[in-house]
Amino acid sequence: MALDYLENLPLSTKEKEGLAELGVSSAPALLAMLKAAPEAIENYLGYEKTHDLARALEARVSEAEKRIVGSPATRSFKTGAIVSRGVPRIKPPAYSVEDRDNLFNELERLRQHNDGSLKSSQQIESLEQRLNSLLEKA
């Protein structure tokens, strides 16, 4: 069922029902939608009917509503990069990154070639402890 403001517009019942499904509650709101995305409505109604609809809606809305519809929308959110602040500085770790990488690589090598012996398990455990104690310095 079409909304009241759609009743006397130059559209078929099917077209009015299609516009009503958009959930637009008033003539100014539909006019604003039409101005914001004319191509979408033209795809639905065609060029001539869309322009006839725009003229009919403009005749129905007050001058104050026309000014509101014609003004750019205000943004309520910020977009883009924040350039007013400097780049945050990340503290370097309290340990040598090179030592950490060497311990980690050696640990990975031992795990891949682990033969299940007591000696291999002890070496892995020792490297894990050294790596953990190094990382705890952070």
Protein Blocks (a to p, Z undefined) as FASTA:
>chain_A
ZZfklmmpccdfklmmmmmmnopabfklmmmmmmmmmmlmmmmnomklmmmmmmmmmmmp
cfklmmmmmpccddfbdedjdfkbccddddddfbdfklmmmmmmmmmmmmmmoghiaklm
mmmmmmmmmmmmmmmmZZ
